[in-house]
Amino acid sequence: MEWEKILRDAVKENSIKELYLRKVPSLKTCEDWNKVVEVGTVDHKTKYAYYKGGLVKYGERLFFVTQERLDAVSPFRKWDFKSKIKVTDPEMTAGEKK
């Protein structure tokens, strides 16, 4: 699938485009949480959603994990996010013009 290829390298220099962030699937469960690799934390509000949690790699794919899920798994696995991911190119609100 084309989006999988695009999202695989979506995080560059600790930033991700908002369009890509919206396309990143959410990781709700996996067979081994210890195989999940932390990429960075995200705290970004869009017009319709609030992304608070972390971006992780599981296998070859990029996923978003909500803060609630990170908290739920933390008694069994230590999370070590070293960077904060900046969201670029946010959609402009209706009142803004370029």
Residue, then its C-alpha position, 0 to 999 in steps of 0.5 A: m500500500e502506498w501510504e505504508k511506504i510514505l508513513r514509514d519515513a514520515v518522521k524526519e528531524n523530529s517532525i511530521k506533517e499533520l497530514y501524515l499524522r492523521k494517516v498514522p494508524s493507532l496501535k491498540t494491541c500487539e503480541d509483544w510490547n517489548k518489540v515496540v520502538e519509541v520514536g517520540t512524543v506528540d502533543h498536537k491539537t487539530k480542528y477535530a482531534y487531539y493527538k497526545g501520546g507517542l509515535v512508535k515503530y512496530g515491525e516496519r510500520l509507524f503507529f500512534v499510541t495514545q497517552e492512555r494506552l502508554d499509561a496502561v502498558s507502563p507497569f509492564r514495559k518502561w517507555d523511553f521517549k527521547s524526543k518530542i515530535k513537532v507537527t508541521d504544516p497544520e491546516m489553517t483555520a477558516g479565518e486564516k489566509k496565506 
